[in-house]
């Protein structure tokens, strides 16, 4: 092998190692929930989700929602968070809206409702140009679970417009275990 080829091989290996070691902080696991563009059922375009990045770290659950190109954000987001594989449906719901730019965690009553008041609240970061929404929810707001899986429902404040279910109606993404 020539010295040029050896250097190229070493650089490629080093680049791969760096990519693996810098992908997520130590102790954080990352999962991605994908949802096809154009599957939202609405006459109003906002809220067509294409991806949810779920980062489950030792201190917080970080959620980043990406939308279809030119979709725009929805008015209302409900993240259904499952923490118990032995129980049907989500144990927690995180509600967020773009008008108030805040989120709140409540206990979920299966897929249909919520019980009690807010367990935690916080600010939502919105990237209007990038059509992304970001939430950072302390793990103790969710009972400090070892693993989570997420479903997202978006809606708009217009009659008859539940927009999108990611990855599908009453379907969760894969489990993401904290490190």
N, C-alpha and C positions, 0 to 999 in steps of 0.2 A: 504494500500500500504506500502510495506517495505521501510526503509530508503534508501536502495540500489536502489530500483526501482524509488523512488522519486528523488534521485540524478541523475539517468540516464535520467529521463524525463526532469528534469530541465536543464541538460547539453545539451540534444537534442534541447530543445526550445531555449536556449541561442545560440547554434551553428546556428540554423536557422535564428535567428534575426541578428547575426553577418554576416551571408552570405548575407542576404538581404541588410544590411546597408553598406557593403563594396563592393558590386558588381560594383557600378559606383559612381564617385564623385557626390556630390550634384549639381543639375542643368544639369547633363548630361543624355541623354537618349541613350540607346544602342539597336540596332537591328542587326539581323543576317540574311544574305542572303545565303541560301544554294543552292548548285548546285551539281548534281551527278557526281561522278568520272567516267571517261571514256566516257563522252559525247562530248568531244572535237573532232573536225574533222580535223585531221592532220596526216601526216606521221612523223612529227617531234614531239617528246613527250612533249616538254616544254609548260607550260601554262594551264594545265588542272586544273581549279579553282574548289575548293570544298566549300569554305566559304568566305564570306566577312563580317567582323565585322564592323559595322557602329556606331560610337560613336559621337553623335551630342551634343556638349557641348556649353556653353555660349561664349566661345572664339574660338573654333576650331571644324572642322569636322575631325575626325580621322578615317582612313580606314586601316584595316589590312586584307590582302588577304592571304588565305591558299590554298595550292595546293595539288593535289592527291599525294599519296606516290610515290616517284621516278619519279614524273612528271618533276620537275624542274620548274624554272620560265620562263615566256615568255619574248621575247625581248621588246614588246610594250604593254602598257595597256592604254585603254581609258575608264575612268569612266564617264558615262553619269549621270548627276545629275539633277533631277527634283525638282524644288522648287515651281512650280505653278500648282496646280491640274486642273485649268481651261484651260491650254495650252497643246496642244499635243506635246509629246516628251520632251527631256531635254532642260533646259535653259542654262546649263553649261556643258563643257567637261573638264575633267582633264586628261591630257596626261602625261604618265610616261614611262620611259625606263630604262632598267637595265644597259645599257652601260654608260649612263651619270649620272645615279643615281639622277635624278632630276625630278620634276613635274612642269607643268604649267597649269593654268586655262585660258580657253578662253570661249567666248560666243558660245553656240551651235546653229547651224542652223538646228533645228529638229534632226533627226537621221542621217542625211547625211553629214553634214559639220560643219564648224566653221566660225565665222566672226570676223574680227579684230585681233589684236595682243594679246599677253599674258596680262592678267589682274594682275596676280601674279605668282611668281615662288618660288620654295623651294627645299630642299633636300629630297630625298627618302631614307629611312632606309631599307636595305636589309639584311635578315638573310638567308644566302646561305645554311647553314646546315639544318635549320628548314624549308626551302622553303617557306619563308614568305616575303611579301613586306608591308611596313608601310609608310603611308603618314599622315602628319598633315597639314591641310589647314585652315588658318584663316577664320572664318565665313564671315568677310567683303569682302573676295575675291569672295564670292558667293551672295553678296547683303544682308548678315545677315538674311537668311530665318528662319522662325519659325519651319519649318519642311522640310525634304528632303527625297528622295528615290533614290536608286542607281541601275544602271545597269552597268555591266563591260563586255568589249570585249577585249580579249587578241589576240595577233598575233605575228608571228615570221617573221624575215626579210628573209624569204625564199619564193620563188614564190608559190603562191596559198595556203598559210597557215594561213588563219584566224583560230584561234584555238578554242576559247570557248566564249560562251555568258552566263553570269551568272546574273540572274537566267534563262534567255532564251532570244532569239532574240527579240529585241524591247519590253522587259518586265522588269518592275522594281520590286525591292523588296518592302517590306512594308514601309509605312511612318514612319520616326523617328522624333519625335518632341523634340526640345530642352527644357530643364527644366526651 
